[in-house]
Structures are given as structure tokens and as C-alpha cells.
Amino acid sequence: MDYMKRFSFMFIFFLVTFLFITLALYNYWTNFGNLPISQSVEQWGQFGDYIGGVLNPSLSFLSIILVCFTLYTTSKQSMTQSFESVLFELIKYHKEHLSNIKVVYDGKLYQGIDALDWYITEVKFNFLNLSNDDKPIQERMRYSIDLVYDEENIFSNTGHYFRNLYHIFKHIDEASFLRKKEQIKYAKLVRAQLSSIESGALMLNGLSTKGVKSKVYIEKYSLLQGFTLSNSFKDKLKSAGAMRLYRSEAYGDK
């Protein structure tokens, strides 16, 4: 797309330049075209002065535009390279943080995706057994998830994992030199790295006290598309109205 825009700009630039030259020659021809071709060096010099006087200001202005466009293009390429360097580094850290999530149940160590699955199971238990049914659904969800974070020693590195994921999408969203379509493209690239279980855990984290800041990015970049929770837990959340705590955009596709 950027290549086509640069090509279009250069095509328009050369077209305008050609039109300026054609207009100058046409104007000269309509006024002096009935005269014979001169053999005088002096008159040819005057013709050159006319062409230069008419075209130089216009071509100089077009040259300034071309220089500005070149500087803008070079600057954006440099910013994009720097942006991508940081983004891919954050994605690398994301994978490392995922593998570092650990939990022990019945003497068995679970880590990575399996540990996140247990994180979801723990939230489910808290929601179904410990939260107050009389409280608003938002408070019930926040309470159920915050209980897990109160046991940080059980789910080690979970907080680091979600914080890094938050900073990935914040990095994309704050790249003001990117167009909206470009931001969505990068967000999709990151979203493709997330498993359905990770999306399910992200959905829960966004409703917690610690993860509430990520909610805006979850909705803006449709990060809950294809998220996974057990059917029974998802049905309970739906009937309680928990799914409506996110705007519909969070579950769609962009």
C-alpha cells in the first residue's frame, strides 16, 4: 500500500511538472508561433530567459514538495523500524513470560498454557463458590479474579505475563505515526500469537482490579475473538451478564 502511494505521488509529481512545461511552451507558441524560427543567438537567449523565468519558480516549489515528501517517507520508515524492533522484542518477552507462569496442584507442576488453564479454573471456583450472588456482576467478577492475584505465590509470574501483554498493545496504540489500519494489522499479528486459552485468561484479567487498564485495548483490537472457557463456566458468565461487561467489538474481528 505504501509503495502504491509513493508511486502515485511520483506519477502526479512528474505529471504536474510536464503540465507546467507544456503550459509555458503553449503560452509562448500562441503569442509568437506565427514568427519564423530565429537564427539569432540573442533571441534564443531571450527564449531561454522566458522559459527559465516562467518555470523556475514553479519547479523550485515542486522540488521543495518532493524533498519534504522524501524526508517524511524516510522519517516514517525509520520510526516504523524502531517501532517493530521494540514490538518484536516485547513479543519475545511475552513467550518467555508465558513459559514462566507456574502453579502446583497435588504436588504436580503446571506451567505455560496449562498453568493459565488452572488460573481460569481458580477464577471459576471463586466465582461459583465464594462470590456473593447478590452483588453486581462487575463486583463479583472483580472479587473472583482479585482473589487469584492475592495468591501470587501460587500463580507465579501471572502478573508479569499480563503486564507485558498490556504494554504490547499500548505500544501499538501509542504509535501515532501509524494509520489506524496499520495499528490493527500489528494488533492482529500479536493476537495471532495468543491461544484460545490465553484469550480466555485475558478476558478474565481485564475485569480485575490490576487488569482493568487493558480493557480498552481488549475492546479496541477485538482480542476476545475465539476465546476459550469451559462451556459450563461460559454459560454461567453469560446468564450472569458477565459477557456484557465488554463491548461487542471485543468479540468481533477487525
Disulfide bonds with the S-S distance in Angstrom:
none
